């Protein structure tokens, strides 16, 4: 019986999933130190102007492209110290600049 149990364990071990290597071509930029409140306020005001220019609002997926087209600079929340765009937009919503859904 011992030999049979060992054989089963060995057989199961061979079907273990191999470790995935990390994707090196899709690295996100490092989150920078928190930007000054004036810098964040300026970016949020620019976001509010982009949102106000569209009568039906702007989808968050296309907001970075519309922001870059309108202001000539990328909307880069990680450069301002935020992990993701939603974190930056929550601050703008809390300040009453625009509404997120």
Phi and psi restraints in degrees (range 20) as a CNS / XPLOR table:
assign (resid 1 and name C) (resid 2 and name N)
       (resid 2 and name CA) (resid 2 and name C) 1.0 -61.6 20.0 2
assign (resid 2 and name N) (resid 2 and name CA)
       (resid 2 and name C) (resid 3 and name N) 1.0 -42.9 20.0 2
assign (resid 2 and name C) (resid 3 and name N)
       (resid 3 and name CA) (resid 3 and name C) 1.0 -62.0 20.0 2
assign (resid 3 and name N) (resid 3 and name CA)
       (resid 3 and name C) (resid 4 and name N) 1.0 -37.9 20.0 2
assign (resid 3 and name C) (resid 4 and name N)
       (resid 4 and name CA) (resid 4 and name C) 1.0 -67.4 20.0 2
assign (resid 4 and name N) (resid 4 and name CA)
       (resid 4 and name C) (resid 5 and name N) 1.0 -38.9 20.0 2
assign (resid 4 and name C) (resid 5 and name N)
       (resid 5 and name CA) (resid 5 and name C) 1.0 -67.2 20.0 2
assign (resid 5 and name N) (resid 5 and name CA)
       (resid 5 and name C) (resid 6 and name N) 1.0 -41.3 20.0 2
assign (resid 5 and name C) (resid 6 and name N)
       (resid 6 and name CA) (resid 6 and name C) 1.0 -65.2 20.0 2
assign (resid 6 and name N) (resid 6 and name CA)
       (resid 6 and name C) (resid 7 and name N) 1.0 -38.8 20.0 2
assign (resid 6 and name C) (resid 7 and name N)
       (resid 7 and name CA) (resid 7 and name C) 1.0 -64.2 20.0 2
assign (resid 7 and name N) (resid 7 and name CA)
       (resid 7 and name C) (resid 8 and name N) 1.0 -37.8 20.0 2
assign (resid 7 and name C) (resid 8 and name N)
       (resid 8 and name CA) (resid 8 and name C) 1.0 -67.5 20.0 2
assign (resid 8 and name N) (resid 8 and name CA)
       (resid 8 and name C) (resid 9 and name N) 1.0 -40.9 20.0 2
assign (resid 8 and name C) (resid 9 and name N)
       (resid 9 and name CA) (resid 9 and name C) 1.0 -65.8 20.0 2
assign (resid 9 and name N) (resid 9 and name CA)
       (resid 9 and name C) (resid 10 and name N) 1.0 -42.8 20.0 2
assign (resid 9 and name C) (resid 10 and name N)
       (resid 10 and name CA) (resid 10 and name C) 1.0 -62.9 20.0 2
assign (resid 10 and name N) (resid 10 and name CA)
       (resid 10 and name C) (resid 11 and name N) 1.0 -40.1 20.0 2
assign (resid 10 and name C) (resid 11 and name N)
       (resid 11 and name CA) (resid 11 and name C) 1.0 -67.0 20.0 2
assign (resid 11 and name N) (resid 11 and name CA)
       (resid 11 and name C) (resid 12 and name N) 1.0 -38.9 20.0 2
assign (resid 11 and name C) (resid 12 and name N)
       (resid 12 and name CA) (resid 12 and name C) 1.0 -68.2 20.0 2
assign (resid 12 and name N) (resid 12 and name CA)
       (resid 12 and name C) (resid 13 and name N) 1.0 -35.8 20.0 2
assign (resid 12 and name C) (resid 13 and name N)
       (resid 13 and name CA) (resid 13 and name C) 1.0 -65.8 20.0 2
assign (resid 13 and name N) (resid 13 and name CA)
       (resid 13 and name C) (resid 14 and name N) 1.0 -30.4 20.0 2
assign (resid 13 and name C) (resid 14 and name N)
       (resid 14 and name CA) (resid 14 and name C) 1.0 -73.3 20.0 2
assign (resid 14 and name N) (resid 14 and name CA)
       (resid 14 and name C) (resid 15 and name N) 1.0 -18.4 20.0 2
assign (resid 14 and name C) (resid 15 and name N)
       (resid 15 and name CA) (resid 15 and name C) 1.0 -95.8 20.0 2
assign (resid 15 and name N) (resid 15 and name CA)
       (resid 15 and name C) (resid 16 and name N) 1.0 7.1 20.0 2
assign (resid 15 and name C) (resid 16 and name N)
       (resid 16 and name CA) (resid 16 and name C) 1.0 -64.9 20.0 2
assign (resid 16 and name N) (resid 16 and name CA)
       (resid 16 and name C) (resid 17 and name N) 1.0 146.8 20.0 2
assign (resid 16 and name C) (resid 17 and name N)
       (resid 17 and name CA) (resid 17 and name C) 1.0 -70.9 20.0 2
assign (resid 17 and name N) (resid 17 and name CA)
       (resid 17 and name C) (resid 18 and name N) 1.0 137.7 20.0 2
assign (resid 17 and name C) (resid 18 and name N)
       (resid 18 and name CA) (resid 18 and name C) 1.0 -72.4 20.0 2
assign (resid 18 and name N) (resid 18 and name CA)
       (resid 18 and name C) (resid 19 and name N) 1.0 153.6 20.0 2
assign (resid 18 and name C) (resid 19 and name N)
       (resid 19 and name CA) (resid 19 and name C) 1.0 -67.8 20.0 2
assign (resid 19 and name N) (resid 19 and name CA)
       (resid 19 and name C) (resid 20 and name N) 1.0 135.6 20.0 2
assign (resid 19 and name C) (resid 20 and name N)
       (resid 20 and name CA) (resid 20 and name C) 1.0 -79.9 20.0 2
assign (resid 20 and name N) (resid 20 and name CA)
       (resid 20 and name C) (resid 21 and name N) 1.0 136.8 20.0 2
assign (resid 20 and name C) (resid 21 and name N)
       (resid 21 and name CA) (resid 21 and name C) 1.0 -81.9 20.0 2
assign (resid 21 and name N) (resid 21 and name CA)
       (resid 21 and name C) (resid 22 and name N) 1.0 143.7 20.0 2
assign (resid 21 and name C) (resid 22 and name N)
       (resid 22 and name CA) (resid 22 and name C) 1.0 -66.9 20.0 2
assign (resid 22 and name N) (resid 22 and name CA)
       (resid 22 and name C) (resid 23 and name N) 1.0 148.3 20.0 2
assign (resid 22 and name C) (resid 23 and name N)
       (resid 23 and name CA) (resid 23 and name C) 1.0 -77.5 20.0 2
assign (resid 23 and name N) (resid 23 and name CA)
       (resid 23 and name C) (resid 24 and name N) 1.0 120.3 20.0 2
assign (resid 23 and name C) (resid 24 and name N)
       (resid 24 and name CA) (resid 24 and name C) 1.0 -89.6 20.0 2
assign (resid 24 and name N) (resid 24 and name CA)
       (resid 24 and name C) (resid 25 and name N) 1.0 -16.0 20.0 2
assign (resid 24 and name C) (resid 25 and name N)
       (resid 25 and name CA) (resid 25 and name C) 1.0 -91.1 20.0 2
assign (resid 25 and name N) (resid 25 and name CA)
       (resid 25 and name C) (resid 26 and name N) 1.0 0.9 20.0 2
assign (resid 25 and name C) (resid 26 and name N)
       (resid 26 and name CA) (resid 26 and name C) 1.0 -126.9 20.0 2
assign (resid 26 and name N) (resid 26 and name CA)
       (resid 26 and name C) (resid 27 and name N) 1.0 40.8 20.0 2
assign (resid 26 and name C) (resid 27 and name N)
       (resid 27 and name CA) (resid 27 and name C) 1.0 -79.7 20.0 2
assign (resid 27 and name N) (resid 27 and name CA)
       (resid 27 and name C) (resid 28 and name N) 1.0 137.4 20.0 2
assign (resid 27 and name C) (resid 28 and name N)
       (resid 28 and name CA) (resid 28 and name C) 1.0 -86.3 20.0 2
assign (resid 28 and name N) (resid 28 and name CA)
       (resid 28 and name C) (resid 29 and name N) 1.0 151.1 20.0 2
assign (resid 28 and name C) (resid 29 and name N)
       (resid 29 and name CA) (resid 29 and name C) 1.0 -64.5 20.0 2
assign (resid 29 and name N) (resid 29 and name CA)
       (resid 29 and name C) (resid 30 and name N) 1.0 155.1 20.0 2
assign (resid 29 and name C) (resid 30 and name N)
       (resid 30 and name CA) (resid 30 and name C) 1.0 -67.6 20.0 2
assign (resid 30 and name N) (resid 30 and name CA)
       (resid 30 and name C) (resid 31 and name N) 1.0 143.0 20.0 2
assign (resid 30 and name C) (resid 31 and name N)
       (resid 31 and name CA) (resid 31 and name C) 1.0 -71.7 20.0 2
assign (resid 31 and name N) (resid 31 and name CA)
       (resid 31 and name C) (resid 32 and name N) 1.0 123.2 20.0 2
assign (resid 31 and name C) (resid 32 and name N)
       (resid 32 and name CA) (resid 32 and name C) 1.0 -77.4 20.0 2
assign (resid 32 and name N) (resid 32 and name CA)
       (resid 32 and name C) (resid 33 and name N) 1.0 170.2 20.0 2
assign (resid 32 and name C) (resid 33 and name N)
       (resid 33 and name CA) (resid 33 and name C) 1.0 -63.2 20.0 2
assign (resid 33 and name N) (resid 33 and name CA)
       (resid 33 and name C) (resid 34 and name N) 1.0 155.9 20.0 2
assign (resid 33 and name C) (resid 34 and name N)
       (resid 34 and name CA) (resid 34 and name C) 1.0 -58.0 20.0 2
assign (resid 34 and name N) (resid 34 and name CA)
       (resid 34 and name C) (resid 35 and name N) 1.0 133.6 20.0 2
assign (resid 34 and name C) (resid 35 and name N)
       (resid 35 and name CA) (resid 35 and name C) 1.0 -76.0 20.0 2
assign (resid 35 and name N) (resid 35 and name CA)
       (resid 35 and name C) (resid 36 and name N) 1.0 165.4 20.0 2
assign (resid 35 and name C) (resid 36 and name N)
       (resid 36 and name CA) (resid 36 and name C) 1.0 -68.5 20.0 2
assign (resid 36 and name N) (resid 36 and name CA)
       (resid 36 and name C) (resid 37 and name N) 1.0 154.3 20.0 2
assign (resid 36 and name C) (resid 37 and name N)
       (resid 37 and name CA) (resid 37 and name C) 1.0 -58.9 20.0 2
assign (resid 37 and name N) (resid 37 and name CA)
       (resid 37 and name C) (resid 38 and name N) 1.0 -31.8 20.0 2
assign (resid 37 and name C) (resid 38 and name N)
       (resid 38 and name CA) (resid 38 and name C) 1.0 -66.4 20.0 2
assign (resid 38 and name N) (resid 38 and name CA)
       (resid 38 and name C) (resid 39 and name N) 1.0 -40.0 20.0 2
assign (resid 38 and name C) (resid 39 and name N)
       (resid 39 and name CA) (resid 39 and name C) 1.0 -65.1 20.0 2
assign (resid 39 and name N) (resid 39 and name CA)
       (resid 39 and name C) (resid 40 and name N) 1.0 -44.1 20.0 2
assign (resid 39 and name C) (resid 40 and name N)
       (resid 40 and name CA) (resid 40 and name C) 1.0 -64.1 20.0 2
assign (resid 40 and name N) (resid 40 and name CA)
       (resid 40 and name C) (resid 41 and name N) 1.0 -42.6 20.0 2
assign (resid 40 and name C) (resid 41 and name N)
       (resid 41 and name CA) (resid 41 and name C) 1.0 -61.8 20.0 2
assign (resid 41 and name N) (resid 41 and name CA)
       (resid 41 and name C) (resid 42 and name N) 1.0 -40.3 20.0 2
assign (resid 41 and name C) (resid 42 and name N)
       (resid 42 and name CA) (resid 42 and name C) 1.0 -64.6 20.0 2
assign (resid 42 and name N) (resid 42 and name CA)
       (resid 42 and name C) (resid 43 and name N) 1.0 -42.8 20.0 2
assign (resid 42 and name C) (resid 43 and name N)
       (resid 43 and name CA) (resid 43 and name C) 1.0 -66.0 20.0 2
assign (resid 43 and name N) (resid 43 and name CA)
       (resid 43 and name C) (resid 44 and name N) 1.0 -42.1 20.0 2
assign (resid 43 and name C) (resid 44 and name N)
       (resid 44 and name CA) (resid 44 and name C) 1.0 -64.8 20.0 2
assign (resid 44 and name N) (resid 44 and name CA)
       (resid 44 and name C) (resid 45 and name N) 1.0 -36.2 20.0 2
assign (resid 44 and name C) (resid 45 and name N)
       (resid 45 and name CA) (resid 45 and name C) 1.0 -65.5 20.0 2
assign (resid 45 and name N) (resid 45 and name CA)
       (resid 45 and name C) (resid 46 and name N) 1.0 -39.0 20.0 2
assign (resid 45 and name C) (resid 46 and name N)
       (resid 46 and name CA) (resid 46 and name C) 1.0 -66.2 20.0 2
assign (resid 46 and name N) (resid 46 and name CA)
       (resid 46 and name C) (resid 47 and name N) 1.0 -40.3 20.0 2
assign (resid 46 and name C) (resid 47 and name N)
       (resid 47 and name CA) (resid 47 and name C) 1.0 -62.2 20.0 2
assign (resid 47 and name N) (resid 47 and name CA)
       (resid 47 and name C) (resid 48 and name N) 1.0 -43.3 20.0 2
assign (resid 47 and name C) (resid 48 and name N)
       (resid 48 and name CA) (resid 48 and name C) 1.0 -61.5 20.0 2
assign (resid 48 and name N) (resid 48 and name CA)
       (resid 48 and name C) (resid 49 and name N) 1.0 -36.7 20.0 2
assign (resid 48 and name C) (resid 49 and name N)
       (resid 49 and name CA) (resid 49 and name C) 1.0 -69.2 20.0 2
assign (resid 49 and name N) (resid 49 and name CA)
       (resid 49 and name C) (resid 50 and name N) 1.0 -36.0 20.0 2
assign (resid 49 and name C) (resid 50 and name N)
       (resid 50 and name CA) (resid 50 and name C) 1.0 -66.2 20.0 2
assign (resid 50 and name N) (resid 50 and name CA)
       (resid 50 and name C) (resid 51 and name N) 1.0 -43.5 20.0 2
assign (resid 50 and name C) (resid 51 and name N)
       (resid 51 and name CA) (resid 51 and name C) 1.0 -66.7 20.0 2
assign (resid 51 and name N) (resid 51 and name CA)
       (resid 51 and name C) (resid 52 and name N) 1.0 -40.5 20.0 2
assign (resid 51 and name C) (resid 52 and name N)
       (resid 52 and name CA) (resid 52 and name C) 1.0 -67.6 20.0 2
assign (resid 52 and name N) (resid 52 and name CA)
       (resid 52 and name C) (resid 53 and name N) 1.0 -25.7 20.0 2
assign (resid 52 and name C) (resid 53 and name N)
       (resid 53 and name CA) (resid 53 and name C) 1.0 -72.3 20.0 2
assign (resid 53 and name N) (resid 53 and name CA)
       (resid 53 and name C) (resid 54 and name N) 1.0 -18.8 20.0 2
assign (resid 53 and name C) (resid 54 and name N)
       (resid 54 and name CA) (resid 54 and name C) 1.0 -103.7 20.0 2
assign (resid 54 and name N) (resid 54 and name CA)
       (resid 54 and name C) (resid 55 and name N) 1.0 119.6 20.0 2
assign (resid 54 and name C) (resid 55 and name N)
       (resid 55 and name CA) (resid 55 and name C) 1.0 -63.6 20.0 2
assign (resid 55 and name N) (resid 55 and name CA)
       (resid 55 and name C) (resid 56 and name N) 1.0 -31.2 20.0 2
assign (resid 55 and name C) (resid 56 and name N)
       (resid 56 and name CA) (resid 56 and name C) 1.0 -96.1 20.0 2
assign (resid 56 and name N) (resid 56 and name CA)
       (resid 56 and name C) (resid 57 and name N) 1.0 6.1 20.0 2
assign (resid 56 and name C) (resid 57 and name N)
       (resid 57 and name CA) (resid 57 and name C) 1.0 86.5 20.0 2
assign (resid 57 and name N) (resid 57 and name CA)
       (resid 57 and name C) (resid 58 and name N) 1.0 -179.0 20.0 2
assign (resid 57 and name C) (resid 58 and name N)
       (resid 58 and name CA) (resid 58 and name C) 1.0 -128.9 20.0 2
assign (resid 58 and name N) (resid 58 and name CA)
       (resid 58 and name C) (resid 59 and name N) 1.0 132.1 20.0 2
assign (resid 58 and name C) (resid 59 and name N)
       (resid 59 and name CA) (resid 59 and name C) 1.0 -69.8 20.0 2
assign (resid 59 and name N) (resid 59 and name CA)
       (resid 59 and name C) (resid 60 and name N) 1.0 140.2 20.0 2
assign (resid 59 and name C) (resid 60 and name N)
       (resid 60 and name CA) (resid 60 and name C) 1.0 -61.3 20.0 2
assign (resid 60 and name N) (resid 60 and name CA)
       (resid 60 and name C) (resid 61 and name N) 1.0 -25.7 20.0 2
assign (resid 60 and name C) (resid 61 and name N)
       (resid 61 and name CA) (resid 61 and name C) 1.0 -69.0 20.0 2
assign (resid 61 and name N) (resid 61 and name CA)
       (resid 61 and name C) (resid 62 and name N) 1.0 -30.2 20.0 2
assign (resid 61 and name C) (resid 62 and name N)
       (resid 62 and name CA) (resid 62 and name C) 1.0 -104.7 20.0 2
assign (resid 62 and name N) (resid 62 and name CA)
       (resid 62 and name C) (resid 63 and name N) 1.0 -3.9 20.0 2
assign (resid 62 and name C) (resid 63 and name N)
       (resid 63 and name CA) (resid 63 and name C) 1.0 -58.2 20.0 2
assign (resid 63 and name N) (resid 63 and name CA)
       (resid 63 and name C) (resid 64 and name N) 1.0 -45.4 20.0 2
assign (resid 63 and name C) (resid 64 and name N)
       (resid 64 and name CA) (resid 64 and name C) 1.0 -58.6 20.0 2
assign (resid 64 and name N) (resid 64 and name CA)
       (resid 64 and name C) (resid 65 and name N) 1.0 -38.9 20.0 2
assign (resid 64 and name C) (resid 65 and name N)
       (resid 65 and name CA) (resid 65 and name C) 1.0 -69.5 20.0 2
assign (resid 65 and name N) (resid 65 and name CA)
       (resid 65 and name C) (resid 66 and name N) 1.0 -42.2 20.0 2
assign (resid 65 and name C) (resid 66 and name N)
       (resid 66 and name CA) (resid 66 and name C) 1.0 -66.8 20.0 2
assign (resid 66 and name N) (resid 66 and name CA)
       (resid 66 and name C) (resid 67 and name N) 1.0 -37.1 20.0 2
assign (resid 66 and name C) (resid 67 and name N)
       (resid 67 and name CA) (resid 67 and name C) 1.0 -63.2 20.0 2
assign (resid 67 and name N) (resid 67 and name CA)
       (resid 67 and name C) (resid 68 and name N) 1.0 -46.0 20.0 2
assign (resid 67 and name C) (resid 68 and name N)
       (resid 68 and name CA) (resid 68 and name C) 1.0 -64.0 20.0 2
assign (resid 68 and name N) (resid 68 and name CA)
       (resid 68 and name C) (resid 69 and name N) 1.0 -38.8 20.0 2
assign (resid 68 and name C) (resid 69 and name N)
       (resid 69 and name CA) (resid 69 and name C) 1.0 -67.3 20.0 2
assign (resid 69 and name N) (resid 69 and name CA)
       (resid 69 and name C) (resid 70 and name N) 1.0 -37.7 20.0 2
assign (resid 69 and name C) (resid 70 and name N)
       (resid 70 and name CA) (resid 70 and name C) 1.0 -79.9 20.0 2
assign (resid 70 and name N) (resid 70 and name CA)
       (resid 70 and name C) (resid 71 and name N) 1.0 -34.4 20.0 2
assign (resid 70 and name C) (resid 71 and name N)
       (resid 71 and name CA) (resid 71 and name C) 1.0 -115.7 20.0 2
assign (resid 71 and name N) (resid 71 and name CA)
       (resid 71 and name C) (resid 72 and name N) 1.0 -3.6 20.0 2
assign (resid 71 and name C) (resid 72 and name N)
       (resid 72 and name CA) (resid 72 and name C) 1.0 70.8 20.0 2
assign (resid 72 and name N) (resid 72 and name CA)
       (resid 72 and name C) (resid 73 and name N) 1.0 12.9 20.0 2
assign (resid 72 and name C) (resid 73 and name N)
       (resid 73 and name CA) (resid 73 and name C) 1.0 -139.9 20.0 2
assign (resid 73 and name N) (resid 73 and name CA)
       (resid 73 and name C) (resid 74 and name N) 1.0 148.1 20.0 2
assign (resid 73 and name C) (resid 74 and name N)
       (resid 74 and name CA) (resid 74 and name C) 1.0 -71.7 20.0 2
assign (resid 74 and name N) (resid 74 and name CA)
       (resid 74 and name C) (resid 75 and name N) 1.0 149.4 20.0 2
assign (resid 74 and name C) (resid 75 and name N)
       (resid 75 and name CA) (resid 75 and name C) 1.0 -87.4 20.0 2
assign (resid 75 and name N) (resid 75 and name CA)
       (resid 75 and name C) (resid 76 and name N) 1.0 101.9 20.0 2
assign (resid 75 and name C) (resid 76 and name N)
       (resid 76 and name CA) (resid 76 and name C) 1.0 -120.7 20.0 2
assign (resid 76 and name N) (resid 76 and name CA)
       (resid 76 and name C) (resid 77 and name N) 1.0 87.8 20.0 2
assign (resid 76 and name C) (resid 77 and name N)
       (resid 77 and name CA) (resid 77 and name C) 1.0 -62.2 20.0 2
assign (resid 77 and name N) (resid 77 and name CA)
       (resid 77 and name C) (resid 78 and name N) 1.0 -31.1 20.0 2
assign (resid 77 and name C) (resid 78 and name N)
       (resid 78 and name CA) (resid 78 and name C) 1.0 -67.3 20.0 2
assign (resid 78 and name N) (resid 78 and name CA)
       (resid 78 and name C) (resid 79 and name N) 1.0 -29.4 20.0 2
assign (resid 78 and name C) (resid 79 and name N)
       (resid 79 and name CA) (resid 79 and name C) 1.0 -72.6 20.0 2
assign (resid 79 and name N) (resid 79 and name CA)
       (resid 79 and name C) (resid 80 and name N) 1.0 -19.6 20.0 2
assign (resid 79 and name C) (resid 80 and name N)
       (resid 80 and name CA) (resid 80 and name C) 1.0 -95.1 20.0 2
assign (resid 80 and name N) (resid 80 and name CA)
       (resid 80 and name C) (resid 81 and name N) 1.0 -2.1 20.0 2
assign (resid 80 and name C) (resid 81 and name N)
       (resid 81 and name CA) (resid 81 and name C) 1.0 100.7 20.0 2
assign (resid 81 and name N) (resid 81 and name CA)
       (resid 81 and name C) (resid 82 and name N) 1.0 11.3 20.0 2
assign (resid 81 and name C) (resid 82 and name N)
       (resid 82 and name CA) (resid 82 and name C) 1.0 -105.2 20.0 2
assign (resid 82 and name N) (resid 82 and name CA)
       (resid 82 and name C) (resid 83 and name N) 1.0 142.6 20.0 2
assign (resid 82 and name C) (resid 83 and name N)
       (resid 83 and name CA) (resid 83 and name C) 1.0 -70.6 20.0 2
assign (resid 83 and name N) (resid 83 and name CA)
       (resid 83 and name C) (resid 84 and name N) 1.0 -36.3 20.0 2
assign (resid 83 and name C) (resid 84 and name N)
       (resid 84 and name CA) (resid 84 and name C) 1.0 -146.8 20.0 2
assign (resid 84 and name N) (resid 84 and name CA)
       (resid 84 and name C) (resid 85 and name N) 1.0 163.8 20.0 2
assign (resid 84 and name C) (resid 85 and name N)
       (resid 85 and name CA) (resid 85 and name C) 1.0 -59.5 20.0 2
assign (resid 85 and name N) (resid 85 and name CA)
       (resid 85 and name C) (resid 86 and name N) 1.0 -38.0 20.0 2
assign (resid 85 and name C) (resid 86 and name N)
       (resid 86 and name CA) (resid 86 and name C) 1.0 -59.2 20.0 2
assign (resid 86 and name N) (resid 86 and name CA)
       (resid 86 and name C) (resid 87 and name N) 1.0 -35.0 20.0 2
assign (resid 86 and name C) (resid 87 and name N)
       (resid 87 and name CA) (resid 87 and name C) 1.0 -65.2 20.0 2
assign (resid 87 and name N) (resid 87 and name CA)
       (resid 87 and name C) (resid 88 and name N) 1.0 -40.0 20.0 2
assign (resid 87 and name C) (resid 88 and name N)
       (resid 88 and name CA) (resid 88 and name C) 1.0 -67.6 20.0 2
assign (resid 88 and name N) (resid 88 and name CA)
       (resid 88 and name C) (resid 89 and name N) 1.0 -42.5 20.0 2
assign (resid 88 and name C) (resid 89 and name N)
       (resid 89 and name CA) (resid 89 and name C) 1.0 -66.5 20.0 2
assign (resid 89 and name N) (resid 89 and name CA)
       (resid 89 and name C) (resid 90 and name N) 1.0 -31.3 20.0 2
assign (resid 89 and name C) (resid 90 and name N)
       (resid 90 and name CA) (resid 90 and name C) 1.0 -62.2 20.0 2
assign (resid 90 and name N) (resid 90 and name CA)
       (resid 90 and name C) (resid 91 and name N) 1.0 -36.6 20.0 2
assign (resid 90 and name C) (resid 91 and name N)
       (resid 91 and name CA) (resid 91 and name C) 1.0 -67.2 20.0 2
assign (resid 91 and name N) (resid 91 and name CA)
       (resid 91 and name C) (resid 92 and name N) 1.0 -43.3 20.0 2
assign (resid 91 and name C) (resid 92 and name N)
       (resid 92 and name CA) (resid 92 and name C) 1.0 -61.8 20.0 2
assign (resid 92 and name N) (resid 92 and name CA)
       (resid 92 and name C) (resid 93 and name N) 1.0 -38.7 20.0 2
assign (resid 92 and name C) (resid 93 and name N)
       (resid 93 and name CA) (resid 93 and name C) 1.0 -68.2 20.0 2
assign (resid 93 and name N) (resid 93 and name CA)
       (resid 93 and name C) (resid 94 and name N) 1.0 -41.1 20.0 2
assign (resid 93 and name C) (resid 94 and name N)
       (resid 94 and name CA) (resid 94 and name C) 1.0 -63.1 20.0 2
assign (resid 94 and name N) (resid 94 and name CA)
       (resid 94 and name C) (resid 95 and name N) 1.0 -30.5 20.0 2
assign (resid 94 and name C) (resid 95 and name N)
       (resid 95 and name CA) (resid 95 and name C) 1.0 -85.2 20.0 2
assign (resid 95 and name N) (resid 95 and name CA)
       (resid 95 and name C) (resid 96 and name N) 1.0 -2.1 20.0 2
assign (resid 95 and name C) (resid 96 and name N)
       (resid 96 and name CA) (resid 96 and name C) 1.0 79.3 20.0 2
assign (resid 96 and name N) (resid 96 and name CA)
       (resid 96 and name C) (resid 97 and name N) 1.0 19.2 20.0 2
assign (resid 96 and name C) (resid 97 and name N)
       (resid 97 and name CA) (resid 97 and name C) 1.0 -78.5 20.0 2
assign (resid 97 and name N) (resid 97 and name CA)
       (resid 97 and name C) (resid 98 and name N) 1.0 -32.5 20.0 2
assign (resid 97 and name C) (resid 98 and name N)
       (resid 98 and name CA) (resid 98 and name C) 1.0 -161.8 20.0 2
assign (resid 98 and name N) (resid 98 and name CA)
       (resid 98 and name C) (resid 99 and name N) 1.0 173.2 20.0 2
assign (resid 98 and name C) (resid 99 and name N)
       (resid 99 and name CA) (resid 99 and name C) 1.0 -117.1 20.0 2
assign (resid 99 and name N) (resid 99 and name CA)
       (resid 99 and name C) (resid 100 and name N) 1.0 133.2 20.0 2
assign (resid 99 and name C) (resid 100 and name N)
       (resid 100 and name CA) (resid 100 and name C) 1.0 -106.2 20.0 2
assign (resid 100 and name N) (resid 100 and name CA)
       (resid 100 and name C) (resid 101 and name N) 1.0 150.1 20.0 2
